[in-house]
């Protein structure tokens, strides 16, 4: 079943109600008129690895219906004709979430994390920050973060199942590869309700193609929920000359604040 063609239900989703700060980014290439040169060469870290630092936001894919709360579903980021290979129980749960619950009950309604892949799909930014031994992903939405360890450690033998899992990163040329396991089963993979189990493992590949653009390839491997691994490609664009703003989720009362406007 190709869910790309199915209607999308809005439900409740957090949106950015403020305006991003104008703050010129220092040390970036610029065109003669002073604008950021987003087509310049991708930068490097001091050790020669690709520098992924900056504030990024996903680029709307072709066919995206527009609006802040539409299209945040994985099928928009798959090749034309590709389908998500659901196990029967997972397909039934997805149908119930989409058509019976109309997208209601998603974790973000209760100020809980979107998780993998869902945190990358809303039209809200995130920041990548490299430090020795760990790279941070800082999400503006819900003021959340991830740690990606690059100090050579191995996975814990008995990890505490977590919303974001336990992430270890390494470099494959200029591509930053992040392998994550140790998830709980509470997140949705997108706003339409694709489920997963604690058996899920994910592989994310960040490849900065030039100064202002990056591709994120995500592979989901969860044999309890899907019949085989499947992947999406999410294009990302740099947000230069700005800074992230605070986004506070006031439990379930934020829904009233948004709908009252």
Residue frames as qw, qx, qy, qz and C-alpha x, y, z in Angstrom:
[[0.000, 0.888, 0.459, 0.000, 0.00, 0.00, 0.00],
 [0.418, 0.289, -0.008, 0.861, 1.45, 3.38, -0.99],
 [0.246, -0.726, -0.520, 0.376, 0.56, 5.77, 1.81],
 [0.235, -0.126, 0.163, 0.950, 1.90, 8.72, -0.16],
 [0.161, -0.320, -0.548, -0.756, -1.49, 9.05, -1.82],
 [0.364, -0.587, -0.718, 0.083, -3.52, 8.79, 1.38],
 [0.136, -0.864, -0.094, -0.475, -4.87, 11.88, 3.16],
 [0.446, 0.135, -0.551, 0.693, -2.82, 13.34, 5.98],
 [0.436, -0.784, -0.423, -0.130, -4.43, 14.14, 9.27],
 [0.132, 0.741, -0.282, 0.595, -3.13, 17.13, 11.14],
 [0.713, -0.448, -0.473, 0.258, -3.89, 16.25, 14.75],
 [0.300, -0.949, 0.063, 0.068, -1.91, 18.31, 17.24],
 [0.791, 0.197, -0.062, 0.576, 1.61, 19.32, 16.34],
 [0.364, -0.743, -0.082, 0.555, 3.83, 21.86, 17.96],
 [0.527, 0.690, 0.192, 0.458, 4.70, 24.80, 15.76],
 [0.447, -0.136, -0.157, 0.870, 7.10, 27.66, 16.15],
 [0.012, 0.872, 0.489, 0.008, 4.99, 30.66, 17.09],
 [0.278, -0.809, 0.090, 0.510, 7.90, 33.08, 17.45],
 [0.598, 0.792, -0.116, 0.038, 10.31, 34.48, 14.93],
 [0.873, -0.064, -0.056, 0.480, 13.89, 33.36, 14.54],
 [0.316, -0.836, 0.072, 0.443, 16.58, 35.76, 15.64],
 [0.629, 0.738, -0.096, 0.225, 18.68, 37.59, 13.05],
 [0.554, -0.726, 0.350, 0.209, 22.28, 36.97, 14.06],
 [0.569, 0.703, -0.413, -0.110, 25.00, 37.13, 11.38],
 [0.966, -0.184, 0.102, 0.154, 27.04, 33.93, 11.37],
 [0.106, -0.858, 0.452, 0.219, 30.75, 34.66, 11.66],
 [0.319, -0.460, 0.789, 0.256, 33.37, 33.01, 9.50],
 [0.676, 0.358, 0.644, -0.003, 31.12, 31.77, 6.69],
 [0.321, 0.038, 0.522, 0.789, 31.68, 32.34, 2.95],
 [0.266, 0.705, 0.397, -0.523, 29.66, 35.17, 1.46],
 [0.529, 0.583, 0.443, 0.429, 28.79, 36.43, -2.01],
 [0.329, 0.235, 0.013, 0.915, 29.86, 39.96, -3.08],
 [0.309, -0.587, -0.222, -0.715, 26.54, 41.35, -1.83],
 [0.191, -0.412, 0.615, -0.645, 27.18, 39.97, 1.66],
 [0.866, -0.131, 0.004, -0.483, 24.73, 37.08, 1.55],
 [0.639, -0.354, 0.683, 0.007, 25.80, 33.59, 2.73],
 [0.445, 0.460, -0.642, -0.422, 27.31, 31.62, -0.15],
 [0.811, -0.130, 0.451, -0.350, 25.39, 28.39, 0.31],
 [0.912, 0.407, -0.044, -0.021, 27.01, 26.84, -2.78],
 [0.073, 0.787, -0.600, 0.128, 30.55, 27.26, -1.48],
 [0.592, 0.205, -0.773, 0.102, 32.70, 24.28, -0.65],
 [0.774, -0.558, -0.269, -0.130, 31.76, 22.29, 2.45],
 [0.107, -0.812, 0.484, -0.307, 34.05, 23.14, 5.40],
 [0.770, 0.073, -0.600, 0.203, 36.41, 20.80, 7.23],
 [0.668, -0.744, -0.012, -0.001, 37.20, 20.27, 10.88],
 [0.130, -0.839, 0.527, 0.039, 40.74, 20.68, 12.18],
 [0.593, -0.265, 0.756, 0.080, 41.29, 16.91, 11.84],
 [0.072, 0.225, -0.727, -0.645, 40.25, 16.97, 8.17],
 [0.145, 0.403, 0.903, -0.040, 36.81, 15.44, 8.72],
 [0.050, -0.550, -0.476, -0.685, 33.74, 17.09, 7.25],
 [0.003, 0.100, 0.483, -0.870, 32.37, 19.86, 9.44],
 [0.149, -0.513, -0.780, -0.325, 28.61, 19.41, 9.85],
 [0.167, -0.394, -0.485, 0.763, 28.26, 22.26, 12.32],
 [0.141, -0.096, -0.258, -0.951, 25.40, 24.70, 11.93],
 [0.471, 0.273, 0.541, -0.641, 21.65, 25.08, 12.15],
 [0.064, 0.030, -0.843, -0.533, 19.78, 22.85, 9.71],
 [0.585, 0.261, 0.411, -0.649, 16.20, 22.33, 8.61],
 [0.521, 0.183, 0.802, 0.228, 14.67, 19.77, 6.31],
 [0.177, 0.230, -0.408, -0.865, 13.84, 20.74, 2.74],
 [0.701, 0.279, 0.391, -0.527, 10.26, 20.06, 1.66],
 [0.407, -0.059, 0.827, 0.384, 10.23, 17.18, -0.86],
 [0.248, 0.011, -0.541, -0.804, 8.48, 17.23, -4.25],
 [0.458, -0.368, -0.729, -0.350, 4.73, 16.80, -3.87],
 [0.241, -0.232, -0.647, 0.685, 4.77, 18.19, -0.36],
 [0.034, -0.731, -0.634, -0.251, 1.33, 19.70, 0.32],
 [0.130, 0.506, -0.109, 0.846, 2.67, 22.67, 2.27],
 [0.568, -0.681, -0.065, -0.457, 1.83, 24.17, 5.64],
 [0.077, -0.617, 0.690, -0.370, 3.66, 23.57, 8.93],
 [0.595, -0.187, 0.677, -0.391, 1.65, 20.52, 9.95],
 [0.881, 0.375, 0.092, -0.273, 1.32, 18.63, 6.65],
 [0.723, 0.586, -0.363, 0.043, 3.58, 16.12, 5.00],
 [0.199, -0.653, 0.684, -0.258, 5.57, 15.09, 8.06],
 [0.934, -0.016, 0.300, -0.193, 5.44, 11.48, 6.93],
 [0.506, -0.439, 0.642, 0.374, 8.25, 9.19, 5.85],
 [0.673, 0.404, 0.589, 0.193, 6.72, 8.24, 2.51],
 [0.303, 0.949, 0.026, -0.083, 7.46, 11.72, 1.11],
 [0.121, -0.811, 0.559, 0.126, 11.17, 10.96, 1.49],
 [0.686, -0.074, 0.711, 0.134, 11.18, 7.57, -0.23],
 [0.041, -0.170, 0.676, 0.716, 11.74, 6.86, -3.94],
 [0.616, 0.159, -0.109, -0.764, 8.61, 6.98, -6.07],
 [0.805, 0.069, -0.496, -0.318, 6.79, 3.68, -5.82],
 [0.337, 0.189, -0.818, 0.426, 8.65, 2.52, -2.71],
 [0.661, -0.552, -0.273, -0.428, 6.57, 1.24, 0.20],
 [0.246, -0.538, 0.664, -0.458, 7.25, 0.71, 3.89],
 [0.587, 0.045, -0.790, -0.173, 7.35, -3.10, 4.39],
 [0.471, -0.412, 0.392, -0.675, 5.11, -3.44, 7.44],
 [0.071, -0.056, -0.983, 0.158, 4.49, -6.57, 9.45],
 [0.263, -0.524, -0.695, -0.415, 0.72, -7.27, 9.65],
 [0.397, -0.675, -0.520, 0.341, 0.31, -6.07, 13.25],
 [0.285, -0.363, 0.022, 0.887, 2.25, -2.88, 12.49],
 [0.042, -0.229, -0.556, -0.797, 0.08, -2.19, 9.42],
 [0.341, -0.639, -0.676, -0.139, -3.05, -2.62, 11.54],
 [0.400, -0.609, -0.320, 0.605, -1.71, -0.25, 14.20],
 [0.188, -0.124, 0.264, 0.938, -0.78, 2.34, 11.57],
 [0.159, -0.441, -0.654, -0.595, -4.28, 2.17, 10.08],
 [0.392, -0.700, -0.579, 0.144, -5.84, 2.69, 13.48],
 [0.363, -0.477, -0.111, 0.793, -3.62, 5.66, 14.27],
 [0.095, -0.019, 0.413, 0.906, -4.32, 7.29, 10.91],
 [0.285, -0.291, -0.602, -0.687, -7.99, 6.59, 10.33],
 [0.504, -0.592, -0.628, -0.014, -9.60, 5.82, 13.66],
 [0.479, -0.610, -0.269, 0.571, -7.60, 8.11, 15.93],
 [0.346, 0.894, 0.162, 0.233, -6.93, 10.67, 13.13],
 [0.500, 0.523, -0.327, 0.608, -3.37, 11.10, 14.32],
 [0.459, -0.735, 0.163, -0.471, -4.38, 11.70, 17.92],
 [0.904, -0.418, 0.089, 0.011, -2.37, 10.25, 20.77],
 [0.715, 0.485, -0.264, 0.428, 1.06, 10.92, 19.31],
 [0.663, -0.334, -0.361, 0.564, 3.78, 11.41, 21.94],
 [0.260, 0.209, -0.012, 0.943, 4.34, 15.08, 21.10],
 [0.384, -0.660, -0.374, -0.526, 0.83, 15.84, 22.37],
 [0.729, -0.658, -0.177, 0.065, 2.23, 15.10, 25.82],
 [0.039, -0.925, 0.376, -0.025, 5.51, 16.96, 25.26],
 [0.809, -0.276, 0.491, 0.169, 7.33, 13.68, 24.61],
 [0.165, -0.522, 0.572, 0.610, 10.04, 13.21, 21.95],
 [0.725, 0.503, -0.187, -0.431, 9.44, 12.67, 18.26],
 [0.767, -0.259, 0.566, 0.160, 12.47, 10.37, 18.12],
 [0.112, -0.307, 0.732, 0.598, 14.06, 8.90, 15.00],
 [0.426, 0.278, 0.338, 0.792, 13.00, 9.78, 12.11],
 [0.046, -0.822, -0.554, -0.127, 10.23, 12.09, 13.21],
 [0.350, -0.748, -0.104, 0.554, 12.36, 14.80, 14.83],
 [0.327, -0.209, 0.447, 0.806, 13.83, 15.69, 11.42],
 [0.189, 0.460, 0.749, 0.438, 10.51, 16.08, 9.60],
 [0.024, -0.884, -0.414, 0.215, 8.80, 19.15, 11.10],
 [0.423, 0.717, 0.063, 0.550, 9.72, 22.53, 9.67],
 [0.441, -0.886, 0.127, -0.062, 11.76, 23.40, 12.75],
 [0.461, 0.696, -0.519, 0.184, 15.55, 23.57, 12.97],
 [0.882, -0.441, 0.013, 0.163, 18.17, 21.57, 14.79],
 [0.082, 0.891, -0.445, 0.031, 21.81, 22.33, 15.46],
 [0.947, 0.053, -0.191, 0.252, 24.84, 20.04, 15.01],
 [0.153, -0.896, 0.379, -0.171, 27.78, 20.73, 17.32],
 [0.859, 0.190, -0.413, 0.237, 31.03, 18.74, 17.25],
 [0.363, -0.803, 0.431, -0.196, 33.15, 18.30, 20.37],
 [0.255, 0.441, -0.860, 0.039, 35.99, 15.81, 20.99],
 [0.029, -0.019, 0.966, -0.254, 34.44, 12.43, 21.63],
 [0.214, 0.541, 0.775, -0.248, 30.81, 13.42, 21.16],
 [0.028, -0.178, -0.397, -0.900, 28.65, 15.20, 18.58],
 [0.189, 0.388, 0.645, -0.631, 25.45, 16.85, 19.76],
 [0.061, -0.428, -0.623, -0.652, 22.16, 17.24, 17.92],
 [0.023, 0.294, 0.500, -0.814, 20.20, 20.04, 19.56],
 [0.022, 0.517, 0.744, 0.422, 16.53, 20.19, 18.54],
 [0.131, -0.192, 0.100, -0.967, 14.70, 23.49, 18.81],
 [0.659, -0.317, -0.358, -0.581, 11.36, 21.75, 19.00],
 [0.832, -0.487, -0.250, -0.092, 10.72, 20.73, 22.63],
 [0.122, -0.838, 0.485, -0.217, 14.26, 21.88, 23.58],
 [0.951, -0.194, 0.242, -0.014, 15.67, 18.34, 23.26],
 [0.121, 0.765, -0.615, -0.146, 19.06, 16.88, 22.40],
 [0.997, 0.055, -0.050, 0.027, 20.94, 13.75, 21.36],
 [0.311, -0.733, 0.578, 0.176, 24.48, 12.60, 22.13],
 [0.909, 0.394, -0.135, 0.000, 26.41, 10.74, 19.43],
 [0.611, -0.666, 0.383, 0.190, 29.56, 9.25, 20.91],
 [0.712, 0.659, -0.232, 0.070, 32.70, 9.22, 18.75],
 [0.239, -0.766, 0.574, -0.164, 35.27, 8.23, 21.38],
 [0.394, 0.340, -0.851, -0.076, 35.50, 4.58, 20.33],
 [0.433, -0.126, 0.717, -0.532, 33.20, 3.21, 23.00],
 [0.196, -0.141, -0.913, -0.328, 30.95, 0.21, 22.43],
 [0.536, -0.456, -0.301, -0.643, 27.25, -0.15, 23.18],
 [0.414, -0.371, 0.629, -0.543, 26.28, -0.89, 26.78],
 [0.119, 0.017, -0.989, -0.088, 25.62, -4.58, 27.33],
 [0.100, -0.569, -0.809, 0.107, 22.31, -3.86, 29.00],
 [0.052, 0.184, 0.060, 0.980, 21.19, -0.36, 27.90],
 [0.196, 0.456, 0.618, -0.610, 18.23, 1.32, 29.51],
 [0.305, 0.529, 0.656, 0.444, 15.68, 1.57, 26.65],
 [0.122, -0.493, -0.128, 0.852, 15.45, 5.23, 25.75],
 [0.459, 0.764, 0.294, -0.345, 13.43, 7.58, 23.53],
 [0.349, 0.834, -0.356, -0.237, 16.51, 8.45, 21.46],
 [0.971, 0.131, -0.128, 0.153, 18.36, 5.17, 21.93],
 [0.574, -0.654, 0.311, 0.383, 22.12, 4.97, 22.34],
 [0.639, 0.769, -0.001, 0.012, 24.10, 6.42, 19.42],
 [0.622, -0.452, 0.396, 0.502, 27.67, 5.77, 18.29],
 [0.513, 0.839, -0.006, -0.181, 29.17, 7.63, 15.35],
 [0.634, -0.297, 0.460, 0.546, 32.10, 7.12, 13.00],
 [0.285, 0.716, -0.241, -0.589, 33.35, 8.60, 9.74],
 [0.740, 0.234, 0.569, 0.271, 33.22, 6.92, 6.35],
 [0.404, 0.388, 0.293, 0.775, 35.17, 9.39, 4.24],
 [0.055, -0.175, 0.084, -0.980, 33.20, 12.64, 4.42],
 [0.597, -0.405, -0.455, -0.522, 30.04, 10.89, 5.63],
 [0.207, -0.315, 0.675, -0.634, 29.17, 10.85, 9.32],
 [0.599, -0.156, -0.730, -0.289, 27.58, 7.49, 10.12],
 [0.354, -0.316, 0.527, -0.706, 25.46, 7.18, 13.25],
 [0.534, -0.132, -0.817, -0.174, 24.31, 3.76, 14.44],
 [0.367, -0.311, 0.397, -0.782, 21.70, 3.69, 17.17],
 [0.573, -0.234, -0.772, -0.143, 20.07, 0.94, 19.22],
 [0.257, -0.204, -0.691, 0.644, 18.60, 0.58, 22.68],
 [0.281, -0.269, -0.195, -0.900, 15.30, 2.29, 21.88],
 [0.368, 0.234, 0.734, -0.520, 12.08, 2.05, 23.81],
 [0.171, 0.337, 0.815, 0.440, 8.97, 1.45, 21.70],
 [0.021, 0.682, 0.538, -0.496, 7.13, 4.66, 22.60],
 [0.057, 0.512, -0.218, -0.829, 7.98, 6.98, 19.72],
 [0.713, 0.598, 0.353, -0.102, 6.30, 7.21, 16.32],
 [0.619, -0.034, 0.388, 0.682, 8.61, 7.27, 13.32],
 [0.059, 0.209, 0.288, 0.933, 6.58, 10.12, 11.86],
 [0.331, 0.047, 0.319, -0.887, 3.38, 12.05, 12.51],
 [0.684, 0.031, -0.414, -0.600, 1.27, 9.54, 10.58],
 [0.775, -0.380, 0.312, -0.398, 2.04, 6.84, 13.14],
 [0.775, 0.320, -0.543, 0.041, 4.58, 4.33, 11.80],
 [0.748, -0.626, 0.165, -0.145, 5.45, 2.17, 14.82],
 [0.514, 0.493, -0.675, 0.194, 8.57, 0.36, 15.92],
 [0.867, -0.444, -0.227, -0.005, 9.67, -2.01, 18.69],
 [0.470, -0.803, 0.350, 0.109, 12.60, -2.12, 21.09],
 [0.828, -0.001, 0.431, 0.360, 14.38, -4.30, 18.53],
 [0.475, 0.867, 0.103, 0.106, 14.82, -1.33, 16.18],
 [0.574, -0.371, 0.217, 0.697, 18.23, -0.27, 15.00],
 [0.402, 0.899, 0.161, -0.073, 18.81, 2.78, 12.86],
 [0.627, -0.101, 0.246, 0.732, 21.67, 3.95, 10.66],
 [0.193, 0.948, 0.169, -0.189, 21.88, 7.65, 9.81],
 [0.668, 0.060, 0.255, 0.697, 24.33, 8.95, 7.23],
 [0.037, 0.930, 0.123, -0.346, 24.99, 12.71, 7.16],
 [0.640, 0.111, 0.358, 0.670, 26.74, 13.90, 4.00],
 [0.043, 0.820, 0.093, -0.564, 27.31, 17.62, 3.49],
 [0.705, 0.476, 0.401, 0.341, 27.34, 18.20, -0.26],
 [0.351, 0.534, -0.012, 0.769, 28.35, 21.88, -0.08],
 [0.098, 0.146, -0.469, 0.865, 28.27, 24.70, 2.42],
 [0.430, -0.049, 0.196, -0.880, 24.50, 25.08, 2.52],
 [0.833, 0.045, -0.234, -0.500, 23.16, 21.59, 1.77],
 [0.157, -0.340, 0.909, -0.185, 23.33, 18.15, 3.33],
 [0.721, -0.061, -0.536, -0.434, 21.69, 14.78, 2.69],
 [0.403, -0.315, 0.731, -0.451, 20.52, 12.61, 5.56],
 [0.654, 0.049, -0.674, -0.340, 19.94, 8.95, 4.70],
 [0.480, -0.311, 0.620, -0.537, 18.17, 6.95, 7.42],
 [0.562, 0.042, -0.787, -0.252, 17.76, 3.17, 7.39],
 [0.635, -0.331, 0.386, -0.582, 15.34, 1.48, 9.80],
 [0.507, 0.150, -0.847, -0.064, 15.97, -2.16, 10.67],
 [0.457, -0.175, 0.579, -0.652, 13.30, -3.58, 12.96],
 [0.263, 0.031, -0.906, -0.329, 12.42, -7.20, 12.06],
 [0.043, 0.349, 0.846, -0.401, 9.61, -7.29, 14.62],
 [0.286, 0.642, 0.314, -0.638, 7.75, -4.41, 12.94],
 [0.480, 0.688, -0.278, -0.467, 8.96, -4.58, 9.31],
 [0.972, 0.155, 0.177, 0.001, 9.64, -7.44, 6.93],
 [0.764, 0.220, 0.038, 0.605, 12.96, -5.94, 5.80],
 [0.317, -0.482, -0.085, 0.812, 15.07, -2.80, 6.35],
 [0.324, 0.775, 0.437, 0.321, 13.88, 0.36, 4.59],
 [0.453, -0.214, -0.025, 0.865, 15.32, 3.81, 4.03],
 [0.174, 0.931, 0.320, -0.011, 14.47, 7.46, 3.50],
 [0.522, 0.124, 0.032, 0.843, 16.55, 10.39, 2.26],
 [0.128, -0.903, -0.364, 0.188, 15.88, 13.75, 3.90],
 [0.480, 0.496, 0.016, 0.723, 17.46, 16.81, 2.24],
 [0.426, -0.724, -0.313, 0.444, 18.65, 19.45, 4.70],
 [0.339, 0.742, 0.071, 0.574, 19.40, 23.15, 4.21],
 [0.464, -0.133, -0.390, 0.784, 21.59, 25.39, 6.33],
 [0.136, -0.920, -0.343, -0.132, 19.91, 28.26, 8.18],
 [0.550, 0.113, -0.163, 0.811, 22.59, 30.94, 8.21],
 [0.015, 0.307, -0.088, 0.947, 22.55, 34.30, 10.00],
 [0.643, -0.490, -0.191, -0.557, 20.13, 33.16, 12.68],
 [0.028, 0.260, -0.856, 0.445, 20.00, 31.37, 16.00],
 [0.380, -0.372, -0.835, -0.143, 17.56, 28.91, 17.50],
 [0.339, -0.445, 0.153, -0.814, 14.84, 30.17, 19.82],
 [0.200, -0.073, 0.857, -0.469, 13.30, 28.66, 22.92],
 [0.585, -0.142, -0.533, -0.594, 10.37, 26.32, 22.37],
 [0.191, -0.148, 0.786, -0.569, 8.57, 25.32, 25.56],
 [0.474, -0.258, -0.744, -0.394, 5.93, 22.60, 25.64],
 [0.314, -0.277, 0.446, -0.791, 3.47, 23.44, 28.40],
 [0.374, 0.103, 0.889, -0.243, 2.20, 19.90, 28.89],
 [0.245, 0.458, 0.797, 0.308, -1.14, 19.52, 27.09],
 [0.044, 0.797, 0.356, -0.485, -2.14, 23.15, 27.64],
 [0.150, -0.385, 0.440, 0.797, -0.15, 24.31, 24.61],
 [0.158, 0.366, 0.824, 0.403, -2.88, 22.84, 22.39],
 [0.008, -0.835, -0.518, 0.188, -5.32, 25.42, 23.79],
 [0.201, -0.680, 0.139, 0.691, -2.80, 28.21, 23.25],
 [0.183, -0.125, 0.684, 0.695, -2.36, 27.28, 19.58],
 [0.059, 0.486, 0.813, 0.316, -6.01, 26.62, 18.72],
 [0.086, -0.790, -0.451, 0.406, -7.14, 29.79, 20.48],
 [0.189, -0.466, 0.256, 0.826, -5.12, 31.98, 18.11]]
